[in-house]
């Protein structure tokens, strides 16, 4: 095989391997940040593929709510804690009833708490970074 042919084969291999790695990383990042829309009450439908986690705390880190979806019993107080150096909020869409999510800007280490007394599914987001979204599902 000539020197030029070897160089071409190496270049093609690098492009193929690099493209495959980029696709895997993009898919992984998409799965990590994928969550539901804004804080609208719905009848239990989720717009993300993640199963809700039964917990009463959410961490805000790496520009994401984690877990993105939680399930709690009616009357549970949920606590959000910002671990990012960047401020974030926990905000619902206007017109939503049954919850009143409207945190101030949370600096690193600050928390926000909300007690859920209405059964339903509530979608929320960060008003500073609208691509950050999450869901609280409240059961009886």
Backbone torsions as a table, in degrees:
resi	resn	phi	psi	omega
1	UNK	NA	138.8	-178.5
2	UNK	-75.6	163.2	-179.3
3	UNK	-61.3	-40.1	179.0
4	UNK	-64.9	-39.0	179.1
5	UNK	-65.7	-41.3	178.6
6	UNK	-62.4	-43.7	179.2
7	UNK	-61.5	-43.0	179.4
8	UNK	-63.9	-43.2	179.0
9	UNK	-62.1	-42.5	178.9
10	UNK	-64.0	-43.5	-180.0
11	UNK	-63.0	-45.8	179.0
12	UNK	-61.0	-43.3	180.0
13	UNK	-62.1	-43.1	179.6
14	UNK	-63.4	-43.3	179.7
15	UNK	-63.8	-44.8	-179.7
16	UNK	-64.3	-48.3	-179.9
17	UNK	-65.2	-42.4	179.3
18	UNK	-64.2	-41.5	178.5
19	UNK	-65.4	-39.3	178.1
20	UNK	-65.4	-41.4	177.8
21	UNK	-64.4	-43.1	179.1
22	UNK	-61.5	-40.4	178.5
23	UNK	-64.5	-42.4	178.7
24	UNK	-63.2	-44.0	179.3
25	UNK	-64.9	-42.1	179.2
26	UNK	-63.4	-41.4	178.7
27	UNK	-65.7	-41.6	178.9
28	UNK	-64.0	-44.5	178.3
29	UNK	-64.6	-37.8	178.3
30	UNK	-63.7	-41.7	179.4
31	UNK	-67.6	-36.1	-178.8
32	UNK	-70.9	-32.3	-176.0
33	UNK	-103.9	-1.5	-178.5
34	UNK	-73.9	125.7	175.4
35	UNK	-155.2	-174.5	-172.2
36	UNK	-81.2	-179.7	-175.8
37	UNK	-76.9	-150.1	-175.8
38	UNK	-81.7	177.2	-169.9
39	UNK	-73.9	74.5	174.3
40	UNK	-109.6	140.5	176.5
41	UNK	-81.0	134.0	177.5
42	UNK	-135.2	177.1	-177.4
43	UNK	-94.2	55.9	172.9
44	UNK	83.7	-0.7	179.9
45	UNK	-85.0	140.9	178.7
46	UNK	-115.2	139.7	-179.8
47	UNK	-93.3	4.8	175.9
48	UNK	-115.9	170.3	-176.3
49	UNK	-94.6	-0.8	-178.1
50	UNK	-84.7	141.4	175.7
51	UNK	-79.7	138.9	179.0
52	UNK	-62.0	144.5	177.2
53	UNK	-101.2	137.8	178.4
54	UNK	-84.1	101.3	179.6
55	UNK	-158.4	165.2	177.1
56	UNK	-117.6	16.7	177.4
57	UNK	-136.8	144.2	-179.9
58	UNK	-128.9	132.1	176.6
59	UNK	-98.0	136.3	173.6
60	UNK	-104.1	110.2	-176.3
61	UNK	-155.4	143.5	-179.3
62	UNK	56.1	40.2	178.5
63	UNK	55.9	43.6	177.6
64	UNK	-153.9	152.1	171.2
65	UNK	-89.9	130.9	-177.5
66	UNK	-136.1	120.7	-3.2
67	UNK	-71.5	154.1	-178.1
68	UNK	-71.5	-29.3	-179.7
69	UNK	-130.2	129.6	177.4
70	UNK	-129.7	157.7	174.7
71	UNK	-123.5	130.2	179.7
72	UNK	-134.9	161.1	174.9
73	UNK	-81.9	150.7	175.9
74	UNK	-52.8	134.9	-179.5
75	UNK	93.8	-3.6	-179.3
76	UNK	-78.8	140.4	173.1
77	UNK	-96.4	123.4	179.1
78	UNK	-99.5	137.7	179.0
79	UNK	-116.6	126.5	173.4
80	UNK	-103.1	133.9	179.0
81	UNK	-124.8	123.6	179.6
82	UNK	-85.8	117.8	177.3
83	UNK	-106.4	0.3	176.3
84	UNK	-83.3	154.6	174.3
85	UNK	-75.0	-15.7	-179.5
86	UNK	-93.0	139.2	176.7
87	UNK	-65.3	148.9	176.2
88	UNK	-140.8	167.7	173.9
89	UNK	-129.7	166.9	169.6
90	UNK	-120.2	109.9	-168.8
91	UNK	-135.5	136.0	175.1
92	UNK	-98.4	163.6	174.6
93	UNK	-73.7	154.9	176.1
94	UNK	-66.7	150.9	177.9
95	UNK	87.5	-2.4	179.6
96	UNK	-81.1	137.9	176.5
97	UNK	-116.4	157.8	176.6
98	UNK	95.2	-10.7	175.7
99	UNK	-148.6	161.8	-179.2
100	UNK	-137.7	57.8	-178.0
101	UNK	-77.5	114.4	179.4
102	UNK	-160.5	73.5	-177.2
103	UNK	-76.9	156.8	167.9
104	UNK	-72.8	177.8	173.3
105	UNK	-64.5	122.6	-178.9
106	UNK	-96.1	117.2	174.6
107	UNK	-80.7	171.1	-179.6
108	UNK	-55.3	130.1	179.1
109	UNK	89.7	-14.0	-179.8
110	UNK	-80.9	154.6	-179.9
111	UNK	-123.0	159.6	173.9
112	UNK	-135.7	136.0	-179.1
113	UNK	-123.1	144.3	175.9
114	UNK	-143.7	133.4	176.5
115	UNK	-97.6	129.6	-177.5
116	UNK	-100.7	111.4	-178.5
117	UNK	-109.9	5.5	179.7
118	UNK	-122.6	131.4	176.7
119	UNK	-71.9	136.0	178.4
120	UNK	156.9	-174.7	177.4
121	UNK	-116.3	126.2	-174.8
122	UNK	-120.3	126.2	179.5
123	UNK	-102.6	139.1	-180.0
124	UNK	-138.5	169.8	-179.1
125	UNK	-152.0	172.2	171.7
126	UNK	-92.6	124.1	-177.7
127	UNK	-69.7	-20.2	178.3
128	UNK	-82.9	-35.8	-178.0
129	UNK	-128.7	81.0	-172.1
130	UNK	-59.1	-16.1	177.2
131	UNK	-74.9	-12.3	175.7
132	UNK	-85.0	115.9	-176.2
133	UNK	-136.3	160.5	178.5
134	UNK	-158.5	172.0	-178.1
135	UNK	-138.5	137.5	169.7
136	UNK	-117.1	122.3	174.7
137	UNK	-105.2	124.6	-177.1
138	UNK	-109.8	125.4	179.8
139	UNK	-112.8	163.4	-179.3
140	UNK	-81.9	NA	NA
